[in-house]
Amino acid sequence: MAFAPNFILVHHLFCNFTPASLEIMKHLTVIFIVAALSVACSDKPVLKEISFETICNPLNLSYRFQPDEPSRREAADPSVIRFKDRYFLFASKSGGYWHSGDLITWEYIETDEIPTEEYAPTAIAIDDTLYFLASSREKSTIYKSADPLSGKWEIAVESLDVPVWDPAFFLDDDKSLYLYWGCSNTDPLYGVEIDYRDNFSFMGQLTEPIFANPDRYGWEVPGDYNTMKETSPWIEGPWMNKYHGEYYLQYAGPGTEFKSYSDGVYVSDNPLGPYDISPHNPVAYRPEGFAAGAGHGSTFMDEFGNYWHIGTITISIKHMFERRLGLFPAFFDQDGILYSVTKFGDYPLIVPQKKIENFEDIFPGWMLLSCRKKVTVSSSIDSHPPENMVDEDIRTYWAAASGNAQEWASIDMGDQYDVHAVQVNFGEHEAEVYSRKPGLSHQYTIAYSEDNVNWEILVDKSENRSDNSHDYIQLLEKVKCRYLKINNKKVPGGHFALSGFRVFGKGDGKLPSQVKDLTVSRNPEDRRSIKLTWTGNGNATGYNICYGTAKNRLYHTYQVYYDISLVINSLDANQPYYFSIESFNENGVTGGGPVVAAE
């Protein structure tokens, strides 16, 4: 038996523990000890992949089926709080919350002791207690727990001075506590200092630190591509960070159903303002790719001092609020400018075990091997054809004719590649499942082959018990293959369906050539908009358009596949911009060419 399948079997046994599995694990322990000694005594080097763990967006969580029609999953508007050496993740309409010790594996806690059915929950750690607050138009109640792992909470404050929607707490260095909130296409965001020692009462007057300004800020214009210029944006979801004495008030717009859903940021030397717009905006923006959207989130620090931004990924097909979560690295540069990196934002990223300096420290270089490759399936519904599973669009999916165990799909990658990881994104066509129920899970196997004749098992989840619909599997040992085949065993309901059967690894062929002929044309009548064109590279799978408001701050990334022109409508009308383009394929990334200015 190959080493990688052995690892997957052990992982399966731990995740689906039964008394019978104990005996199997005893035997496997002996096998692995012998195998480890064999490797140690041989000249074969230990593979680098074994030394780190990766994640891939959408995050591999047990997103809940919503209790109402239509049948769909949802989690959005995330707040991550570090408390007692663990990360706690609260998200809209989830029936509970998650916790993690490493940002990789998240465990779910179901509870009815806090309003987990409300939108945009937030939390704050004060001393040895975690406080929780969710959105409400009627009465805002604060809950507290010294042991949130237990799922036990009690009321700390029956009612705030006014009800708040999309709340966010901020505790300053001097223990002053502030509350920010707002969610409207007409009203601003609000902020106020509150006294947690006196029943969380409001102190002083409300402030209005942020108003919408879509006439200047293109990222606030609604639409997937910021084109709905006659529609008012929703300005919502505040979040606050402090860095080197400056306050960074983040906010979401223009609407959760759009791929342009992003987080902007204003900066001040006072928590209640006045605030000035940061020269880099939006601070978290991902309008294209398999998993698009990065808005209404929270920015937090991990145990090593690294910053992360967790935001909302939009699907919004079965329902406007059909959403997922994405985690992106964030940084403050030498000028104190906050930015998050969404480049390759749905590719594998290393979760670091030390302080990192830049994105390159955590990008393993595993490229997408499955984009627009040839697929073969057991059956198909005409409206959901096979090619949808490899088109890098989470909003489309292939659906088999049934949910039976005989359904399968196979990818021909066209060449032999080193495969390091796979991500299986289920479409759940006509699932008709509502709320969390015992026994919900996707059960399947994945096999690999070099010749499409001889197959070996790569992933065995035929007895899987976890209800994860965006299942990401990092292999302990890479495998070289051309073909991958997923075989259905069981679905939670409806048809076997895949929105993305995604394969990551590396080829040993040529890198694409550098893009050197980029031209930019800013719209003189609407400086929020700019058109870019370049010559296509026959060896490129896609391009990263890297841009920003200074030559040394190309922090934005707009990722496209195969296209050779692009219109970006999300600029600040008053700022100059600078552009460069990286090209990439299955073999790696070629750095950007000359930086082109658009004053």
Residue pairs with C-beta under 8 A, 6 or more apart in sequence:
2 456
2 477
2 479
3 35
3 476
3 477
4 458
4 475
4 476
4 477
4 479
5 456
5 457
5 458
5 460
6 28
6 31
6 32
6 35
7 475
7 476
7 477
8 458
8 459
8 460
8 473
9 28
9 460
10 25
10 28
10 32
12 460
12 461
12 463
12 464
13 21
13 24
13 25
13 28
15 464
15 465
15 466
16 463
16 464
16 465
39 46
47 477
47 478
49 364
49 420
49 474
49 475
49 476
49 477
49 478
50 476
50 477
52 350
52 351
52 353
52 364
53 102
53 104
53 350
53 351
53 474
54 348
54 349
54 350
54 351
54 364
54 366
54 421
54 474
55 103
55 104
55 327
55 348
55 349
55 351
55 472
56 346
56 347
56 348
56 349
56 421
56 423
56 472
56 504
57 291
57 313
57 324
57 325
57 326
57 327
57 328
57 345
57 346
58 291
58 313
58 324
58 325
58 326
58 346
58 394
58 425
58 470
59 106
59 324
59 325
59 326
59 327
59 470
60 106
60 468
60 470
60 471
60 472
61 75
61 98
61 106
61 108
61 325
61 468
61 470
62 108
62 466
62 467
62 468
63 73
63 74
63 75
63 94
63 324
63 468
63 469
63 470
64 73
64 74
64 75
64 93
64 94
64 95
64 435
64 436
65 71
65 72
65 73
65 431
65 433
65 434
65 435
65 436
65 440
65 492
66 72
66 73
66 74
66 93
66 319
66 434
66 435
67 434
67 435
68 434
69 434
70 318
70 319
71 318
71 428
71 430
71 431
71 432
71 433
71 434
71 493
71 494
72 318
72 319
72 322
72 428
73 322
73 324
73 428
73 469
74 92
74 93
74 94
74 319
74 321
74 322
74 323
75 91
75 92
75 93
75 94
75 323
75 324
75 325
76 91
76 92
76 93
76 119
76 256
76 296
76 312
76 321
76 323
76 324
76 325
77 91
77 92
77 119
77 120
77 121
77 166
77 237
77 256
77 296
77 297
77 312
78 89
78 90
78 91
78 297
78 298
78 310
78 311
78 312
78 325
79 89
79 90
79 91
79 121
79 122
79 123
79 168
79 239
79 298
80 87
80 88
80 89
80 90
80 298
80 300
80 308
80 310
81 87
81 88
81 90
81 123
81 124
81 125
81 130
81 300
82 88
82 125
82 300
82 301
82 302
82 303
83 123
83 125
83 130
83 148
84 128
85 101
85 303
86 99
86 100
86 101
86 149
87 99
87 100
87 101
87 103
87 300
87 302
88 97
88 98
88 99
88 123
88 130
88 148
89 97
89 98
89 99
89 100
89 106
89 310
89 325
90 97
90 121
90 122
90 123
90 132
91 97
91 98
91 121
91 325
92 118
92 119
92 120
92 121
92 321
93 116
93 117
93 118
93 119
93 321
94 116
95 110
95 116
95 117
95 435
95 436
96 108
96 109
96 110
96 111
96 116
96 151
97 108
97 109
97 111
97 116
97 121
97 148
98 106
98 107
98 108
98 109
99 106
99 107
99 109
99 148
99 149
100 106
100 107
102 351
103 302
103 308
103 327
103 351
104 351
109 148
109 149
109 151
110 151
110 436
111 151
111 152
111 153
113 143
113 151
113 152
113 153
113 154
114 121
114 132
114 134
114 143
114 153
115 121
115 134
115 136
115 141
116 134
118 134
118 135
118 136
119 134
119 135
119 165
119 166
120 134
120 135
120 165
120 166
120 167
120 183
120 236
120 237
120 296
121 132
121 133
121 134
121 135
122 132
122 133
122 134
122 167
122 168
122 169
122 298
123 130
123 131
123 132
123 133
123 169
124 130
124 131
124 169
124 170
124 171
124 177
125 131
125 171
126 171
126 177
126 196
128 146
129 144
129 145
129 146
130 144
130 145
130 146
130 148
131 142
131 143
131 144
131 156
131 169
131 196
132 142
132 143
132 144
132 145
132 153
133 140
133 141
133 142
133 143
133 164
133 167
133 169
134 167
135 164
135 165
135 166
135 167
135 183
136 163
136 164
136 165
137 163
137 165
138 163
139 158
139 159
139 163
140 159
140 160
140 162
140 163
140 164
140 167
141 155
141 157
141 158
141 159
141 160
142 155
142 156
142 157
142 160
142 200
143 153
143 154
143 155
143 156
144 153
144 154
144 155
144 156
145 152
145 153
145 154
156 200
157 199
157 200
160 179
160 194
160 200
160 202
161 201
161 202
162 202
164 179
164 181
164 190
165 181
165 182
165 183
165 236
166 181
166 182
166 183
166 236
166 237
166 238
166 296
167 179
167 180
167 181
168 179
168 180
168 181
168 237
168 238
168 239
168 240
168 298
169 177
169 178
169 179
170 177
170 178
170 179
170 180
170 240
170 242
170 271
171 177
171 178
172 178
172 242
172 271
173 242
176 193
176 271
177 193
177 194
177 195
177 196
177 200
178 191
178 192
178 193
178 194
178 240
178 271
178 272
179 191
179 192
179 193
179 194
180 189
180 190
180 191
180 209
180 238
180 239
180 240
180 249
181 189
181 190
181 238
182 188
182 189
182 190
182 210
182 235
182 236
182 238
182 251
183 234
183 235
183 236
183 237
184 234
184 235
184 236
185 212
185 232
185 233
185 234
185 235
186 232
188 208
188 209
188 210
188 211
188 212
188 235
189 208
189 209
189 210
189 235
189 236
189 238
189 249
189 251
190 206
190 207
190 208
190 209
191 206
191 207
191 208
191 209
191 238
191 249
191 271
191 272
191 273
192 202
192 203
192 204
192 205
192 206
192 207
192 272
193 202
193 203
193 204
193 271
193 272
194 200
194 201
194 202
194 203
195 201
195 203
207 272
207 273
209 249
209 266
209 268
209 272
209 273
209 274
209 275
210 235
210 238
210 249
210 251
210 266
210 275
211 235
212 220
212 232
212 233
212 235
212 253
213 220
214 220
214 221
214 229
214 232
214 233
214 254
215 573
216 528
216 572
216 573
216 574
217 264
217 277
217 281
217 528
217 572
217 573
218 226
218 528
218 529
218 569
218 570
218 571
218 572
218 573
219 226
219 253
219 254
219 260
219 262
219 264
219 281
219 282
219 285
219 570
220 233
220 235
220 253
220 254
220 264
221 227
221 228
221 229
221 231
221 233
221 254
221 260
221 528
221 569
221 570
222 228
222 231
222 232
222 233
222 234
222 254
222 255
222 258
222 260
223 231
223 254
223 258
223 260
224 258
224 259
224 260
224 287
225 259
225 260
225 287
225 567
225 569
226 254
226 260
226 528
226 569
226 570
227 569
233 253
233 254
233 255
234 252
234 253
234 254
234 255
234 256
235 251
235 252
235 253
236 251
236 252
236 253
236 296
237 250
237 251
237 252
237 263
237 295
237 296
237 297
238 249
238 250
238 251
239 249
239 250
239 251
239 263
239 297
239 298
239 299
240 247
240 248
240 249
240 250
240 271
241 247
241 248
241 250
241 299
241 307
241 338
242 248
242 271
243 332
243 336
243 338
244 332
244 336
245 269
246 267
246 268
246 269
246 336
247 267
247 268
247 269
247 270
247 271
247 275
248 265
248 266
248 267
248 278
248 299
248 338
249 265
249 266
249 267
249 268
249 273
249 275
250 263
250 264
250 265
250 283
250 284
250 297
250 299
251 263
251 264
251 265
251 266
252 261
252 262
252 263
252 264
252 295
252 296
252 297
252 312
253 261
253 262
253 264
253 295
254 260
254 261
255 261
256 293
256 295
256 296
256 312
256 314
256 316
256 320
256 321
256 323
257 314
257 316
257 320
257 321
258 293
258 314
258 316
259 286
259 287
259 288
259 292
259 293
259 314
260 285
260 287
260 293
260 570
261 293
261 294
261 295
261 296
261 311
261 312
261 314
262 282
262 283
262 284
262 285
262 286
262 287
262 293
262 294
262 295
262 570
263 282
263 283
263 284
263 285
263 294
263 295
263 296
263 297
263 309
263 311
264 277
264 278
264 281
264 282
264 283
265 278
265 280
265 281
265 282
265 283
265 338
266 273
266 275
266 276
266 277
266 278
267 275
267 276
267 277
267 278
267 336
268 274
268 275
268 276
277 572
278 337
278 338
279 337
279 549
279 550
279 553
279 575
280 337
280 338
280 339
280 548
280 549
280 553
280 555
281 572
282 295
282 570
283 309
283 330
283 338
283 339
283 340
284 294
284 295
284 297
284 309
284 311
284 328
284 330
284 340
284 342
285 294
285 342
285 556
285 570
286 292
286 293
286 294
286 326
286 328
286 342
286 345
286 557
287 293
287 558
287 570
288 558
288 559
288 560
289 345
289 346
289 392
289 559
290 346
290 392
290 393
290 394
290 425
290 500
290 502
291 313
291 324
291 326
291 345
291 346
291 394
292 313
292 314
292 394
293 311
293 312
293 313
293 314
293 323
293 326
294 309
294 311
294 312
294 313
294 326
294 328
294 340
294 342
294 345
295 311
295 312
296 311
296 312
297 309
297 310
297 311
297 312
298 309
298 310
299 307
299 308
299 309
299 330
299 338
299 340
300 307
300 308
300 310
301 307
301 308
302 308
304 352
304 353
304 354
304 355
304 356
305 355
306 329
306 352
306 355
306 356
307 329
307 330
307 331
307 332
308 327
308 328
308 329
308 330
309 327
309 328
309 329
309 330
309 340
310 325
310 326
310 327
310 328
311 325
311 326
311 328
312 323
312 324
312 325
312 326
313 323
313 324
313 325
313 326
313 394
314 323
315 322
315 323
315 324
315 394
315 395
316 322
316 323
316 395
317 395
324 394
324 470
326 345
326 346
328 340
328 341
328 342
328 345
329 340
329 341
329 349
329 356
329 359
329 362
330 338
330 339
330 340
330 341
331 338
331 339
331 340
331 341
331 358
332 338
333 339
333 553
337 553
337 555
339 553
339 555
341 359
341 555
341 557
342 557
343 359
343 544
343 546
343 557
343 559
344 363
344 544
344 559
345 557
345 559
347 363
347 366
347 367
347 368
347 504
348 364
348 366
348 420
348 421
348 472
348 474
348 504
349 362
349 363
349 364
350 361
350 362
350 363
350 364
351 362
352 361
352 362
356 362
364 420
365 506
365 588
365 589
366 420
366 421
366 504
366 505
366 506
367 504
367 505
367 506
367 507
367 541
367 584
367 585
367 586
367 587
367 588
367 589
368 392
368 502
368 503
368 504
368 541
368 586
369 413
369 417
369 419
369 503
369 504
369 505
369 507
369 586
370 390
370 411
370 413
370 484
370 501
370 502
370 503
371 390
371 392
371 541
371 542
371 561
372 387
372 390
372 391
372 392
372 561
372 562
373 390
373 411
373 412
373 413
373 414
374 411
374 412
374 414
375 386
375 387
375 389
375 390
375 398
375 409
375 410
375 411
375 412
375 501
376 386
376 409
376 410
376 412
377 386
377 398
377 400
377 407
377 408
377 409
377 410
378 400
378 401
378 406
378 407
378 408
378 409
379 400
379 401
379 402
379 407
380 386
380 398
380 399
380 400
380 401
381 399
381 400
381 401
381 429
381 495
383 399
384 396
384 397
384 398
384 399
384 427
384 429
384 497
385 398
386 398
386 409
387 398
388 396
388 397
388 398
388 498
388 499
389 397
389 398
389 409
389 498
389 499
389 500
389 501
390 411
390 500
390 501
392 500
392 561
393 499
394 425
394 499
394 500
395 499
396 499
397 427
397 429
397 497
397 498
397 499
397 500
398 409
398 427
398 497
398 498
398 499
399 427
399 429
399 495
399 496
399 497
400 407
400 409
400 488
400 495
400 496
400 497
401 407
401 495
402 495
402 496
403 488
403 490
403 491
403 493
403 494
403 495
403 496
404 488
404 496
405 487
405 488
405 489
405 490
406 488
407 487
407 488
407 495
407 496
408 485
408 486
408 487
408 488
409 485
409 486
409 498
409 501
410 452
410 483
410 484
410 485
410 486
411 483
411 484
411 485
411 501
411 503
412 452
412 482
412 483
413 481
413 482
413 483
413 484
413 503
413 586
414 482
415 482
415 507
415 509
415 586
416 450
416 480
416 481
416 482
417 480
417 481
417 482
417 503
417 505
417 506
417 507
417 586
418 478
418 479
418 480
418 505
418 506
418 507
418 508
419 448
419 458
419 475
419 478
419 479
419 480
419 481
419 484
419 503
419 504
419 505
420 474
420 475
420 478
420 504
420 505
420 506
421 472
421 473
421 474
421 475
421 503
421 504
421 505
422 446
422 458
422 459
422 472
422 473
422 475
422 484
422 501
422 502
422 503
422 504
423 470
423 471
423 472
423 473
423 500
423 502
423 504
424 442
424 444
424 446
424 470
424 471
424 472
424 473
424 486
424 498
424 500
424 501
424 502
425 469
425 470
425 471
425 498
425 499
425 500
425 501
425 502
426 442
426 469
426 470
426 471
426 491
426 497
426 498
426 499
427 495
427 497
427 498
427 499
428 469
428 491
428 492
428 493
428 494
428 497
429 494
429 495
429 497
430 493
430 494
430 495
431 491
431 492
431 493
431 494
432 493
432 494
433 440
433 492
433 493
433 494
436 467
440 467
440 492
441 464
441 465
441 466
441 467
441 490
441 492
442 461
442 464
442 467
442 468
442 469
442 471
442 490
442 491
442 492
443 461
443 462
443 463
443 464
443 488
443 489
443 490
444 459
444 461
444 462
444 464
444 486
444 487
444 488
444 489
445 457
445 459
445 460
445 461
445 462
445 486
445 487
445 489
446 457
446 458
446 459
446 484
446 485
446 486
446 487
447 455
447 456
447 457
447 458
447 484
447 485
447 487
448 455
448 456
448 458
448 479
448 481
448 483
448 484
448 485
449 455
449 456
449 481
449 482
449 483
449 484
449 485
450 480
450 481
450 482
450 483
451 482
451 483
452 482
452 483
455 485
458 475
458 479
458 484
459 473
461 471
461 489
462 489
467 492
478 505
484 501
484 503
486 498
486 501
488 496
491 497
505 586
506 586
506 587
506 588
507 585
507 586
507 587
508 587
509 585
509 586
509 587
510 539
510 587
511 539
511 583
511 585
511 587
511 588
511 589
511 590
512 537
512 539
512 540
512 541
512 583
512 584
512 585
512 590
513 537
513 539
513 540
513 583
513 590
514 583
514 590
514 591
514 592
514 593
515 534
515 535
515 537
515 543
515 581
515 582
515 583
515 592
515 593
516 593
516 594
517 534
517 535
517 593
518 532
518 533
518 534
518 579
518 580
518 581
518 593
518 594
518 596
519 532
519 533
519 534
519 596
520 530
520 531
520 532
520 579
520 596
520 597
520 598
521 530
521 531
521 532
522 529
522 530
522 571
522 577
522 598
522 599
523 529
523 530
523 531
526 573
527 571
527 573
527 574
528 569
528 570
528 571
528 572
528 573
529 567
529 568
529 569
529 571
530 567
530 568
530 571
530 577
530 598
531 565
531 566
531 567
532 545
532 565
532 566
532 567
532 568
532 579
532 581
533 564
533 565
534 543
534 564
534 565
534 581
535 564
536 562
536 564
537 583
539 585
540 562
540 583
540 584
540 585
541 561
541 562
541 584
541 585
541 586
542 559
542 560
542 561
542 562
542 583
542 584
542 585
543 559
543 560
543 563
543 581
543 582
543 583
543 584
544 557
544 558
544 559
544 581
544 582
544 584
544 589
544 592
545 557
545 558
545 559
545 560
545 566
545 568
545 579
545 581
546 554
546 556
546 557
546 579
546 580
546 581
546 582
546 592
547 554
547 556
547 558
547 568
547 577
547 578
547 579
547 580
548 554
548 555
548 556
548 577
548 578
549 572
549 575
549 576
549 577
549 578
550 578
551 578
551 595
551 597
554 578
554 579
554 580
554 592
554 595
558 566
558 568
560 566
571 577
576 597
576 598
576 599
577 597
577 598
578 595
578 596
578 597
578 598
579 595
579 596
579 597
579 598
580 592
580 593
580 594
580 595
580 596
581 592
581 593
582 589
582 590
582 591
582 592
583 589
583 590
584 590
